[in-house]
Amino acid sequence: MTTQPSPIPPGPRVIPCLVVRDGAAALDFYARAFGAEEILRLHEPDGRLAHAELSLFGGQIYLSSEYPSLGFLGPTPERISHTLTVHVEDVDAVAARAVAAGARLERPIEVEFYGARSARLTDPFGHRWNIQTQVEEVSAAELQRRMDALCARST
């Protein structure tokens, strides 16, 4: 006798899936850089990563190798369509660990107008990460004022 499953499984309801060229290398990188723990790994007979599930920073991501015939392609240096934002206790330590594992720091770590000390990294597979530690609570009105000032300086 089987039981009827819940239509929504336990856990997060929105889970990003990262597509990469080399799934095994990506699993290794995310473990070294971010302390990711592998939950599940499914592979093709040729060894290509079909699907993996990782736990990291209290959340979850899925990972897959590229499947060009299905339109599943990883980012390229000319085309990064997303940023994964992660809130951590110590942005400097997490960024240093990621860089040591092979990520590239895109710009110096600094406090941004929205009140977080932020590191923007690109991992070896082309995915952008915004790692941040909140250092100041900023109201919506103050955020808008700061955004307006930032835009005025840019023109």
C-alpha positions as a Markdown table, in Angstrom:
| # | Residue | x | y | z |
|---|---|---|---|---|
| 1 | Met | 0.0 | 0.0 | 0.0 |
| 2 | Thr | 1.3 | 3.4 | -0.9 |
| 3 | Thr | 0.5 | 6.7 | 0.7 |
| 4 | Gln | -0.6 | 9.8 | -1.3 |
| 5 | Pro | 2.3 | 12.3 | -1.3 |
| 6 | Ser | 1.8 | 16.0 | -0.5 |
| 7 | Pro | 1.5 | 18.0 | -3.7 |
| 8 | Ile | 4.2 | 20.3 | -2.2 |
| 9 | Pro | 7.2 | 18.4 | -0.8 |
| 10 | Pro | 8.8 | 19.7 | 2.4 |
| 11 | Gly | 11.6 | 22.2 | 2.1 |
| 12 | Pro | 12.0 | 25.4 | 0.1 |
| 13 | Arg | 9.4 | 26.1 | -2.6 |
| 14 | Val | 11.7 | 28.0 | -4.9 |
| 15 | Ile | 14.9 | 26.3 | -5.8 |
| 16 | Pro | 17.3 | 27.6 | -8.5 |
| 17 | Cys | 18.9 | 25.1 | -10.9 |
| 18 | Leu | 22.3 | 26.0 | -12.1 |
| 19 | Val | 23.4 | 24.6 | -15.5 |
| 20 | Val | 27.2 | 24.0 | -15.9 |
| 21 | Arg | 29.5 | 22.5 | -18.4 |
| 22 | Asp | 31.3 | 20.1 | -16.0 |
| 23 | Gly | 28.9 | 18.9 | -13.3 |
| 24 | Ala | 31.5 | 16.9 | -11.3 |
| 25 | Ala | 33.9 | 19.8 | -11.1 |
| 26 | Ala | 31.0 | 22.1 | -10.1 |
| 27 | Leu | 30.0 | 19.8 | -7.3 |
| 28 | Asp | 33.6 | 19.8 | -6.0 |
| 29 | Phe | 33.9 | 23.6 | -6.3 |
| 30 | Tyr | 30.6 | 24.4 | -4.4 |
| 31 | Ala | 31.7 | 22.0 | -1.6 |
| 32 | Arg | 35.1 | 23.7 | -1.3 |
| 33 | Ala | 34.0 | 27.3 | -1.9 |
| 34 | Phe | 30.7 | 27.4 | 0.0 |
| 35 | Gly | 30.6 | 24.2 | 2.1 |
| 36 | Ala | 27.8 | 22.8 | 0.0 |
| 37 | Glu | 26.6 | 19.3 | 1.0 |
| 38 | Glu | 25.4 | 16.9 | -1.6 |
| 39 | Ile | 21.9 | 15.6 | -1.1 |
| 40 | Leu | 21.4 | 13.7 | -4.3 |
| 41 | Arg | 23.4 | 12.9 | -7.5 |
| 42 | Leu | 22.0 | 11.3 | -10.6 |
| 43 | His | 24.3 | 10.7 | -13.6 |
| 44 | Glu | 24.1 | 9.5 | -17.2 |
| 45 | Pro | 25.8 | 6.2 | -18.2 |
| 46 | Asp | 28.6 | 8.3 | -19.7 |
| 47 | Gly | 29.2 | 10.0 | -16.3 |
| 48 | Arg | 27.5 | 13.4 | -17.2 |
| 49 | Leu | 25.7 | 14.9 | -14.3 |
| 50 | Ala | 22.0 | 14.7 | -15.0 |
| 51 | His | 20.8 | 16.2 | -11.7 |
| 52 | Ala | 22.2 | 17.0 | -8.3 |
| 53 | Glu | 20.7 | 18.6 | -5.2 |
| 54 | Leu | 22.9 | 20.6 | -2.8 |
| 55 | Ser | 22.3 | 22.1 | 0.6 |
| 56 | Leu | 24.2 | 25.4 | 1.2 |
| 57 | Phe | 23.7 | 28.5 | 3.4 |
| 58 | Gly | 20.5 | 27.1 | 4.8 |
| 59 | Gly | 19.0 | 26.8 | 1.3 |
| 60 | Gln | 19.1 | 24.4 | -1.6 |
| 61 | Ile | 20.2 | 24.5 | -5.3 |
| 62 | Tyr | 19.9 | 22.0 | -8.1 |
| 63 | Leu | 22.7 | 21.5 | -10.5 |
| 64 | Ser | 22.8 | 20.0 | -14.0 |
| 65 | Ser | 25.3 | 19.5 | -16.8 |
| 66 | Glu | 24.5 | 21.3 | -20.1 |
| 67 | Tyr | 22.0 | 19.6 | -22.4 |
| 68 | Pro | 22.2 | 21.7 | -25.6 |
| 69 | Ser | 19.6 | 19.6 | -27.4 |
| 70 | Leu | 17.1 | 20.6 | -24.7 |
| 71 | Gly | 18.2 | 24.3 | -24.6 |
| 72 | Phe | 19.9 | 23.9 | -21.1 |
| 73 | Leu | 23.1 | 25.9 | -21.4 |
| 74 | Gly | 25.3 | 27.4 | -18.8 |
| 75 | Pro | 26.3 | 31.1 | -18.7 |
| 76 | Thr | 29.1 | 32.4 | -20.8 |
| 77 | Pro | 31.4 | 35.4 | -20.0 |
| 78 | Glu | 29.2 | 37.5 | -22.4 |
| 79 | Arg | 25.9 | 36.2 | -21.0 |
| 80 | Ile | 25.1 | 35.9 | -17.2 |
| 81 | Ser | 21.4 | 36.2 | -16.7 |
| 82 | His | 21.2 | 35.9 | -13.0 |
| 83 | Thr | 22.8 | 36.6 | -9.6 |
| 84 | Leu | 22.4 | 34.4 | -6.5 |
| 85 | Thr | 22.4 | 36.5 | -3.4 |
| 86 | Val | 23.4 | 34.9 | -0.1 |
| 87 | His | 23.3 | 36.5 | 3.3 |
| 88 | Val | 26.2 | 35.3 | 5.6 |
| 89 | Glu | 27.7 | 36.2 | 8.9 |
| 90 | Asp | 31.1 | 37.1 | 7.5 |
| 91 | Val | 31.2 | 38.2 | 3.9 |
| 92 | Asp | 35.0 | 38.6 | 3.9 |
| 93 | Ala | 35.7 | 35.0 | 5.1 |
| 94 | Val | 33.2 | 33.5 | 2.7 |
| 95 | Ala | 34.5 | 35.5 | -0.2 |
| 96 | Ala | 38.1 | 34.6 | 0.6 |
| 97 | Arg | 37.2 | 30.9 | 0.7 |
| 98 | Ala | 35.4 | 31.1 | -2.6 |
| 99 | Val | 38.3 | 32.9 | -4.3 |
| 100 | Ala | 40.8 | 30.4 | -2.9 |
| 101 | Ala | 38.6 | 27.7 | -4.4 |
| 102 | Gly | 38.6 | 29.4 | -7.9 |
| 103 | Ala | 36.0 | 32.1 | -7.9 |
| 104 | Arg | 36.8 | 35.5 | -9.3 |
| 105 | Leu | 36.1 | 38.6 | -7.2 |
| 106 | Glu | 34.5 | 41.1 | -9.7 |
| 107 | Arg | 35.0 | 44.2 | -7.6 |
| 108 | Pro | 36.4 | 45.1 | -4.1 |
| 109 | Ile | 34.3 | 44.1 | -1.1 |
| 110 | Glu | 32.6 | 47.2 | 0.3 |
| 111 | Val | 29.5 | 48.5 | 2.0 |
| 112 | Glu | 26.8 | 49.2 | -0.6 |
| 113 | Phe | 24.1 | 51.9 | -0.5 |
| 114 | Tyr | 21.5 | 49.3 | 0.6 |
| 115 | Gly | 23.4 | 48.7 | 3.9 |
| 116 | Ala | 25.2 | 45.4 | 3.2 |
| 117 | Arg | 28.9 | 44.7 | 2.9 |
| 118 | Ser | 29.0 | 42.9 | -0.4 |
| 119 | Ala | 31.2 | 40.7 | -2.5 |
| 120 | Arg | 30.3 | 40.0 | -6.1 |
| 121 | Leu | 31.9 | 36.9 | -7.3 |
| 122 | Thr | 31.8 | 34.8 | -10.5 |
| 123 | Asp | 32.3 | 31.1 | -10.0 |
| 124 | Pro | 34.4 | 29.0 | -12.4 |
| 125 | Phe | 31.2 | 27.9 | -14.2 |
| 126 | Gly | 30.0 | 31.5 | -15.0 |
| 127 | His | 27.4 | 31.9 | -12.2 |
| 128 | Arg | 27.4 | 35.3 | -10.4 |
| 129 | Trp | 27.1 | 35.3 | -6.6 |
| 130 | Asn | 26.4 | 38.4 | -4.4 |
| 131 | Ile | 27.6 | 37.4 | -0.9 |
| 132 | Gln | 26.6 | 39.9 | 1.7 |
| 133 | Thr | 26.5 | 40.7 | 5.4 |
| 134 | Gln | 24.0 | 43.3 | 6.5 |
| 135 | Val | 25.7 | 46.1 | 8.5 |
| 136 | Glu | 22.9 | 48.7 | 8.5 |
| 137 | Glu | 19.1 | 48.7 | 8.5 |
| 138 | Val | 17.9 | 51.1 | 5.8 |
| 139 | Ser | 14.3 | 52.2 | 5.4 |
| 140 | Ala | 12.6 | 52.1 | 2.0 |
| 141 | Ala | 12.5 | 55.9 | 1.9 |
| 142 | Glu | 16.2 | 56.1 | 2.6 |
| 143 | Leu | 17.0 | 53.4 | 0.0 |
| 144 | Gln | 15.2 | 55.5 | -2.6 |
| 145 | Arg | 17.0 | 58.6 | -1.5 |
| 146 | Arg | 20.3 | 56.8 | -1.8 |
| 147 | Met | 19.3 | 55.3 | -5.2 |
| 148 | Asp | 18.4 | 58.7 | -6.5 |
| 149 | Ala | 21.8 | 60.1 | -5.4 |
| 150 | Leu | 23.6 | 57.2 | -6.9 |
| 151 | Cys | 21.8 | 57.7 | -10.3 |
| 152 | Ala | 22.5 | 61.4 | -10.2 |
| 153 | Arg | 26.2 | 60.7 | -9.8 |
| 154 | Ser | 26.1 | 58.3 | -12.8 |
| 155 | Thr | 24.8 | 60.8 | -15.3 |
